Amino acid sequence: MPSHAASRIAINLDRGIREKGWTNRQVGDAIGKTEHQVWRWRHAKNTPSLETLMALAELLFDGNVAEFHADGSEAAA
């Protein structure tokens, strides 16, 4: 069972990717990771390293790492 933090990261990562309209492959290619790694993060099977979270935040949330911990009411519209 994933931790609360891993679940929150997965939910917000999924949200960010969907908002951009990108595929797991596009995200992976943009940050030098595989499509499968992105899938695992989106499904809370694994959590990205801090370095990877920072790269994802730059790509999806204009560098705002805090977006990964937003609870929905705090998430950017």
C-alpha positions in Angstrom: 0.0 0.0 0.0 1.5 3.3 -1.0 2.1 6.0 1.6 -0.1 9.1 1.8 2.7 11.2 0.3 3.3 8.8 -2.6 -0.4 8.7 -3.3 -0.6 12.6 -3.2 2.4 12.8 -5.6 0.8 10.3 -7.9 -2.5 12.1 -8.0 -0.9 15.5 -8.7 1.5 14.1 -11.2 -1.4 12.5 -13.1 -3.3 15.8 -12.9 -0.3 17.7 -14.3 0.2 15.3 -17.1 -3.5 15.3 -18.0 -3.7 19.1 -17.9 -0.8 19.3 -20.4 -2.3 16.6 -22.6 0.9 14.6 -22.6 1.6 10.9 -22.7 3.9 9.1 -20.3 6.4 8.7 -23.1 6.5 12.4 -23.7 7.0 13.2 -20.0 9.7 10.5 -19.8 11.5 11.7 -22.9 11.5 15.3 -21.6 13.2 14.4 -18.3 15.3 11.4 -19.4 13.2 8.7 -17.9 11.3 5.8 -19.4 7.6 5.7 -20.1 7.3 2.8 -17.6 8.9 4.8 -14.8 6.4 7.6 -15.4 3.5 5.0 -15.3 4.8 3.7 -12.0 4.9 7.2 -10.5 1.4 7.9 -11.7 0.1 4.7 -10.2 2.0 5.2 -6.8 4.0 2.0 -7.5 7.2 4.0 -6.9 8.1 7.6 -6.1 10.5 9.7 -8.1 13.7 10.9 -6.5 13.9 14.5 -5.3 16.0 15.4 -8.4 13.3 13.9 -10.7 10.5 15.6 -8.7 12.2 18.9 -9.3 12.5 18.1 -13.1 8.8 17.1 -13.2 7.8 20.3 -11.3 9.7 22.4 -13.8 8.0 20.6 -16.7 4.5 20.5 -15.4 4.1 23.2 -12.7 6.4 26.0 -13.6 8.9 24.8 -11.1 6.5 24.7 -8.1 7.4 21.5 -6.3 4.7 22.2 -3.7 2.1 21.3 -6.4 2.9 17.6 -5.7 1.5 17.9 -2.2 -1.6 19.9 -3.1 -4.8 18.4 -1.9 -7.1 19.4 -4.8 -8.4 22.5 -3.1 -4.9 24.0 -3.3 -4.0 22.8 -6.8 -3.7 25.3 -9.5 -6.7 25.5 -11.8 
